[in-house]
Amino acid sequence: MHGVNQLILHCQSKKPSVTGGDVVEPDDSTKCRRLVGALQYLNLTRQDISFAMNKVCQFLHAPTTTHLSVVKCISRYVRGTHNWGLKIR
């Protein structure tokens, strides 16, 4: 859990925008959409990523390198905090 705080600070410095970054290749665009789709299922139990996922989903029609790096950052955050979340019984 030591590296999670550093990861959060690093991720907060990135803000996706329509004009930021270069347009990604079609293969990377597909990978980005698949990763976002997989992360969306976590919104049920991981409310801490809901806002970030919402923002990323707004740019899925034409993802850029900035958006891809934000998605990877969210993925690293989830990997570092895998024991957090709501328990559904």
DRENKETOR-387717 format. One line per field, with one value per atom (N, C-alpha, C): x, y, z; atom name; residue in three letters; residue number from 1. Coordinates in nm, 3 decimals. Example, Ala and Ser with C-alpha at 12.3 -4.5 7.8 and 13.67 -1.06 7.14 Angstrom:
! residues 2
px = c(1.319 / 1.230 / 1.320 / 1.285 / 1.367 / 1.290)
py = c(-0.569 / -0.450 / -0.330 / -0.225 / -0.106 / 0.003)
pz = c(0.780 / 0.780 / 0.780 / 0.708 / 0.714 / 0.787)
a = c(N / CA / C / N / CA / C)
r = c(ala / ala / ala / ser / ser / ser)
k = c(1 / 1 / 1 / 2 / 2 / 2)
! end
This chain:
! residues 89
px = c(0.082 / 0.000 / 0.086 / 0.216 / 0.303 / 0.305 / 0.307 / 0.314 / 0.183 / 0.073 / -0.058 / -0.068 / -0.021 / -0.029 / 0.050 / 0.168 / 0.247 / 0.175 / 0.109 / 0.036 / -0.082 / -0.152 / -0.266 / -0.219 / -0.109 / -0.058 / -0.016 / 0.046 / 0.088 / -0.032 / -0.137 / -0.255 / -0.335 / -0.333 / -0.410 / -0.355 / -0.230 / -0.172 / -0.217 / -0.281 / -0.327 / -0.475 / -0.512 / -0.653 / -0.686 / -0.771 / -0.801 / -0.877 / -0.844 / -0.915 / -0.932 / -1.014 / -1.042 / -0.918 / -0.841 / -0.729 / -0.596 / -0.587 / -0.458 / -0.417 / -0.291 / -0.236 / -0.263 / -0.193 / -0.209 / -0.313 / -0.381 / -0.480 / -0.407 / -0.459 / -0.394 / -0.429 / -0.348 / -0.371 / -0.499 / -0.561 / -0.685 / -0.671 / -0.556 / -0.537 / -0.533 / -0.462 / -0.456 / -0.591 / -0.665 / -0.799 / -0.891 / -0.881 / -0.961 / -0.919 / -0.789 / -0.741 / -0.789 / -0.788 / -0.834 / -0.982 / -1.062 / -1.206 / -1.233 / -1.157 / -1.175 / -1.137 / -1.028 / -0.985 / -1.087 / -1.139 / -1.241 / -1.367 / -1.405 / -1.522 / -1.505 / -1.385 / -1.359 / -1.360 / -1.305 / -1.303 / -1.441 / -1.531 / -1.666 / -1.740 / -1.711 / -1.776 / -1.739 / -1.623 / -1.580 / -1.656 / -1.728 / -1.800 / -1.906 / -1.951 / -2.049 / -1.991 / -1.867 / -1.806 / -1.694 / -1.650 / -1.540 / -1.587 / -1.653 / -1.705 / -1.595 / -1.474 / -1.364 / -1.314 / -1.349 / -1.305 / -1.418 / -1.536 / -1.653 / -1.633 / -1.585 / -1.570 / -1.466 / -1.353 / -1.247 / -1.293 / -1.366 / -1.415 / -1.517 / -1.601 / -1.698 / -1.627 / -1.524 / -1.450 / -1.381 / -1.323 / -1.255 / -1.357 / -1.473 / -1.575 / -1.626 / -1.616 / -1.662 / -1.576 / -1.454 / -1.363 / -1.335 / -1.416 / -1.389 / -1.415 / -1.488 / -1.515 / -1.387 / -1.291 / -1.163 / -1.055 / -1.012 / -0.914 / -0.777 / -0.709 / -0.574 / -0.475 / -0.348 / -0.246 / -0.264 / -0.314 / -0.341 / -0.449 / -0.556 / -0.665 / -0.617 / -0.534 / -0.480 / -0.393 / -0.315 / -0.231 / -0.315 / -0.428 / -0.517 / -0.582 / -0.623 / -0.683 / -0.581 / -0.458 / -0.354 / -0.329 / -0.337 / -0.318 / -0.430 / -0.552 / -0.665 / -0.645 / -0.597 / -0.573 / -0.466 / -0.358 / -0.254 / -0.308 / -0.393 / -0.453 / -0.538 / -0.618 / -0.702 / -0.615 / -0.508 / -0.418 / -0.354 / -0.323 / -0.260 / -0.357 / -0.485 / -0.586 / -0.689 / -0.644 / -0.737 / -0.817 / -0.774 / -0.848 / -0.948 / -0.962 / -1.060 / -1.191 / -1.300 / -1.429 / -1.538 / -1.658 / -1.774 / -1.792 / -1.827 / -1.854 / -2.003 / -2.041 / -2.183 / -2.214 / -2.314 / -2.351 / -2.485)
py = c(-0.119 / 0.000 / 0.126 / 0.111 / 0.228 / 0.304 / 0.235 / 0.299 / 0.356 / 0.327 / 0.374 / 0.525 / 0.584 / 0.729 / 0.800 / 0.749 / 0.808 / 0.794 / 0.682 / 0.659 / 0.754 / 0.778 / 0.870 / 1.010 / 1.055 / 1.188 / 1.199 / 1.093 / 1.093 / 1.097 / 1.024 / 1.019 / 1.149 / 1.218 / 1.341 / 1.451 / 1.441 / 1.546 / 1.536 / 1.425 / 1.407 / 1.436 / 1.524 / 1.558 / 1.539 / 1.443 / 1.420 / 1.536 / 1.566 / 1.671 / 1.625 / 1.698 / 1.662 / 1.686 / 1.789 / 1.827 / 1.769 / 1.709 / 1.661 / 1.528 / 1.517 / 1.391 / 1.364 / 1.263 / 1.219 / 1.109 / 1.100 / 0.994 / 0.860 / 0.762 / 0.630 / 0.547 / 0.447 / 0.355 / 0.276 / 0.223 / 0.146 / 0.028 / -0.042 / -0.156 / -0.109 / 0.001 / 0.054 / 0.110 / 0.164 / 0.216 / 0.102 / -0.011 / -0.128 / -0.178 / -0.182 / -0.225 / -0.131 / -0.001 / 0.099 / 0.078 / 0.057 / 0.036 / -0.093 / -0.197 / -0.323 / -0.306 / -0.236 / -0.214 / -0.129 / -0.025 / 0.059 / -0.024 / -0.109 / -0.193 / -0.288 / -0.342 / -0.431 / -0.354 / -0.233 / -0.153 / -0.102 / -0.089 / -0.040 / -0.137 / -0.266 / -0.363 / -0.341 / -0.282 / -0.257 / -0.143 / -0.062 / 0.051 / 0.008 / -0.116 / -0.165 / -0.171 / -0.216 / -0.235 / -0.136 / -0.063 / 0.032 / 0.172 / 0.237 / 0.371 / 0.475 / 0.443 / 0.538 / 0.561 / 0.476 / 0.497 / 0.544 / 0.565 / 0.600 / 0.730 / 0.832 / 0.962 / 0.955 / 0.893 / 0.882 / 0.800 / 0.693 / 0.610 / 0.687 / 0.767 / 0.848 / 0.943 / 1.009 / 1.105 / 1.036 / 0.920 / 0.848 / 0.802 / 0.757 / 0.709 / 0.820 / 0.944 / 1.055 / 1.073 / 1.017 / 1.035 / 0.906 / 0.804 / 0.675 / 0.677 / 0.775 / 0.779 / 0.805 / 0.877 / 0.903 / 0.916 / 0.805 / 0.814 / 0.860 / 0.935 / 0.982 / 0.914 / 0.944 / 0.886 / 0.929 / 1.050 / 1.097 / 1.012 / 0.983 / 0.902 / 0.760 / 0.706 / 0.572 / 0.567 / 0.672 / 0.674 / 0.687 / 0.760 / 0.771 / 0.637 / 0.565 / 0.432 / 0.338 / 0.343 / 0.259 / 0.298 / 0.426 / 0.473 / 0.421 / 0.425 / 0.370 / 0.221 / 0.151 / 0.008 / -0.020 / 0.060 / 0.042 / 0.074 / 0.175 / 0.209 / 0.093 / 0.034 / -0.080 / -0.197 / -0.222 / -0.331 / -0.307 / -0.182 / -0.151 / -0.150 / -0.140 / -0.133 / -0.244 / -0.361 / -0.471 / -0.517 / -0.487 / -0.531 / -0.426 / -0.315 / -0.214 / -0.248 / -0.188 / -0.206 / -0.250 / -0.259 / -0.301 / -0.452 / -0.514 / -0.657 / -0.678 / -0.744 / -0.771 / -0.913 / -0.926 / -1.059 / -1.099)
pz = c(0.000 / 0.000 / 0.000 / 0.019 / 0.024 / -0.107 / -0.218 / -0.348 / -0.397 / -0.329 / -0.376 / -0.366 / -0.256 / -0.241 / -0.350 / -0.383 / -0.489 / -0.623 / -0.645 / -0.768 / -0.780 / -0.670 / -0.671 / -0.707 / -0.648 / -0.679 / -0.824 / -0.878 / -1.018 / -1.111 / -1.079 / -1.164 / -1.158 / -1.047 / -1.035 / -1.124 / -1.164 / -1.248 / -1.393 / -1.430 / -1.567 / -1.575 / -1.667 / -1.685 / -1.833 / -1.866 / -2.008 / -2.069 / -2.191 / -2.264 / -2.408 / -2.480 / -2.619 / -2.705 / -2.676 / -2.762 / -2.718 / -2.600 / -2.549 / -2.608 / -2.650 / -2.697 / -2.844 / -2.894 / -3.033 / -3.039 / -3.152 / -3.172 / -3.176 / -3.105 / -3.099 / -3.222 / -3.246 / -3.358 / -3.335 / -3.440 / -3.423 / -3.328 / -3.331 / -3.240 / -3.094 / -3.069 / -2.933 / -2.890 / -2.984 / -2.954 / -2.908 / -2.976 / -2.937 / -2.799 / -2.773 / -2.641 / -2.532 / -2.561 / -2.464 / -2.433 / -2.535 / -2.515 / -2.436 / -2.464 / -2.390 / -2.243 / -2.218 / -2.080 / -2.004 / -2.069 / -2.006 / -1.979 / -2.072 / -2.052 / -1.934 / -1.921 / -1.807 / -1.676 / -1.676 / -1.554 / -1.514 / -1.610 / -1.578 / -1.487 / -1.497 / -1.409 / -1.263 / -1.239 / -1.101 / -1.035 / -1.113 / -1.055 / -0.955 / -0.960 / -0.863 / -0.723 / -0.714 / -0.583 / -0.553 / -0.653 / -0.636 / -0.671 / -0.579 / -0.603 / -0.615 / -0.570 / -0.576 / -0.719 / -0.814 / -0.952 / -1.043 / -0.988 / -1.071 / -1.147 / -1.081 / -1.147 / -1.257 / -1.228 / -1.328 / -1.449 / -1.423 / -1.533 / -1.618 / -1.554 / -1.627 / -1.722 / -1.672 / -1.756 / -1.873 / -1.849 / -1.956 / -2.061 / -2.017 / -2.111 / -2.203 / -2.160 / -2.244 / -2.368 / -2.368 / -2.481 / -2.557 / -2.537 / -2.603 / -2.753 / -2.803 / -2.947 / -3.027 / -2.967 / -3.032 / -2.925 / -2.867 / -2.759 / -2.809 / -2.724 / -2.754 / -2.660 / -2.679 / -2.594 / -2.449 / -2.427 / -2.291 / -2.226 / -2.299 / -2.245 / -2.215 / -2.303 / -2.282 / -2.157 / -2.134 / -2.014 / -1.888 / -1.895 / -1.779 / -1.749 / -1.853 / -1.833 / -1.771 / -1.816 / -1.757 / -1.612 / -1.582 / -1.445 / -1.354 / -1.403 / -1.326 / -1.303 / -1.404 / -1.391 / -1.286 / -1.286 / -1.184 / -1.045 / -1.035 / -0.906 / -0.853 / -0.941 / -0.901 / -0.858 / -0.931 / -0.896 / -0.759 / -0.728 / -0.599 / -0.482 / -0.511 / -0.404 / -0.421 / -0.458 / -0.489 / -0.368 / -0.248 / -0.130 / -0.081 / -0.152 / -0.118 / -0.188 / -0.146 / -0.215 / -0.122 / -0.175 / -0.098 / -0.112 / -0.005 / -0.008 / -0.027 / -0.133 / -0.162 / -0.118 / -0.031 / 0.020 / -0.029)
a = c(N / CA / C / N / CA / C / N / CA / C / N / CA / C / N / CA / C / N / CA / C / N / CA / C / N / CA / C / N / CA / C / N / CA / C / N / CA / C / N / CA / C / N / CA / C / N / CA / C / N / CA / C / N / CA / C / N / CA / C / N / CA / C / N / CA / C / N / CA / C / N / CA / C / N / CA / C / N / CA / C / N / CA / C / N / CA / C / N / CA / C / N / CA / C / N / CA / C / N / CA / C / N / CA / C / N / CA / C / N / CA / C / N / CA / C / N / CA / C / N / CA / C / N / CA / C / N / CA / C / N / CA / C / N / CA / C / N / CA / C / N / CA / C / N / CA / C / N / CA / C / N / CA / C / N / CA / C / N / CA / C / N / CA / C / N / CA / C / N / CA / C / N / CA / C / N / CA / C / N / CA / C / N / CA / C / N / CA / C / N / CA / C / N / CA / C / N / CA / C / N / CA / C / N / CA / C / N / CA / C / N / CA / C / N / CA / C / N / CA / C / N / CA / C / N / CA / C / N / CA / C / N / CA / C / N / CA / C / N / CA / C / N / CA / C / N / CA / C / N / CA / C / N / CA / C / N / CA / C / N / CA / C / N / CA / C / N / CA / C / N / CA / C / N / CA / C / N / CA / C / N / CA / C / N / CA / C / N / CA / C / N / CA / C / N / CA / C / N / CA / C / N / CA / C / N / CA / C / N / CA / C)
r = c(met / met / met / his / his / his / gly / gly / gly / val / val / val / asn / asn / asn / gln / gln / gln / leu / leu / leu / ile / ile / ile / leu / leu / leu / his / his / his / cys / cys / cys / gln / gln / gln / ser / ser / ser / lys / lys / lys / lys / lys / lys / pro / pro / pro / ser / ser / ser / val / val / val / thr / thr / thr / gly / gly / gly / gly / gly / gly / asp / asp / asp / val / val / val / val / val / val / glu / glu / glu / pro / pro / pro / asp / asp / asp / asp / asp / asp / ser / ser / ser / thr / thr / thr / lys / lys / lys / cys / cys / cys / arg / arg / arg / arg / arg / arg / leu / leu / leu / val / val / val / gly / gly / gly / ala / ala / ala / leu / leu / leu / gln / gln / gln / tyr / tyr / tyr / leu / leu / leu / asn / asn / asn / leu / leu / leu / thr / thr / thr / arg / arg / arg / gln / gln / gln / asp / asp / asp / ile / ile / ile / ser / ser / ser / phe / phe / phe / ala / ala / ala / met / met / met / asn / asn / asn / lys / lys / lys / val / val / val / cys / cys / cys / gln / gln / gln / phe / phe / phe / leu / leu / leu / his / his / his / ala / ala / ala / pro / pro / pro / thr / thr / thr / thr / thr / thr / thr / thr / thr / his / his / his / leu / leu / leu / ser / ser / ser / val / val / val / val / val / val / lys / lys / lys / cys / cys / cys / ile / ile / ile / ser / ser / ser / arg / arg / arg / tyr / tyr / tyr / val / val / val / arg / arg / arg / gly / gly / gly / thr / thr / thr / his / his / his / asn / asn / asn / trp / trp / trp / gly / gly / gly / leu / leu / leu / lys / lys / lys / ile / ile / ile / arg / arg / arg)
k = c(1 / 1 / 1 / 2 / 2 / 2 / 3 / 3 / 3 / 4 / 4 / 4 / 5 / 5 / 5 / 6 / 6 / 6 / 7 / 7 / 7 / 8 / 8 / 8 / 9 / 9 / 9 / 10 / 10 / 10 / 11 / 11 / 11 / 12 / 12 / 12 / 13 / 13 / 13 / 14 / 14 / 14 / 15 / 15 / 15 / 16 / 16 / 16 / 17 / 17 / 17 / 18 / 18 / 18 / 19 / 19 / 19 / 20 / 20 / 20 / 21 / 21 / 21 / 22 / 22 / 22 / 23 / 23 / 23 / 24 / 24 / 24 / 25 / 25 / 25 / 26 / 26 / 26 / 27 / 27 / 27 / 28 / 28 / 28 / 29 / 29 / 29 / 30 / 30 / 30 / 31 / 31 / 31 / 32 / 32 / 32 / 33 / 33 / 33 / 34 / 34 / 34 / 35 / 35 / 35 / 36 / 36 / 36 / 37 / 37 / 37 / 38 / 38 / 38 / 39 / 39 / 39 / 40 / 40 / 40 / 41 / 41 / 41 / 42 / 42 / 42 / 43 / 43 / 43 / 44 / 44 / 44 / 45 / 45 / 45 / 46 / 46 / 46 / 47 / 47 / 47 / 48 / 48 / 48 / 49 / 49 / 49 / 50 / 50 / 50 / 51 / 51 / 51 / 52 / 52 / 52 / 53 / 53 / 53 / 54 / 54 / 54 / 55 / 55 / 55 / 56 / 56 / 56 / 57 / 57 / 57 / 58 / 58 / 58 / 59 / 59 / 59 / 60 / 60 / 60 / 61 / 61 / 61 / 62 / 62 / 62 / 63 / 63 / 63 / 64 / 64 / 64 / 65 / 65 / 65 / 66 / 66 / 66 / 67 / 67 / 67 / 68 / 68 / 68 / 69 / 69 / 69 / 70 / 70 / 70 / 71 / 71 / 71 / 72 / 72 / 72 / 73 / 73 / 73 / 74 / 74 / 74 / 75 / 75 / 75 / 76 / 76 / 76 / 77 / 77 / 77 / 78 / 78 / 78 / 79 / 79 / 79 / 80 / 80 / 80 / 81 / 81 / 81 / 82 / 82 / 82 / 83 / 83 / 83 / 84 / 84 / 84 / 85 / 85 / 85 / 86 / 86 / 86 / 87 / 87 / 87 / 88 / 88 / 88 / 89 / 89 / 89)
! end
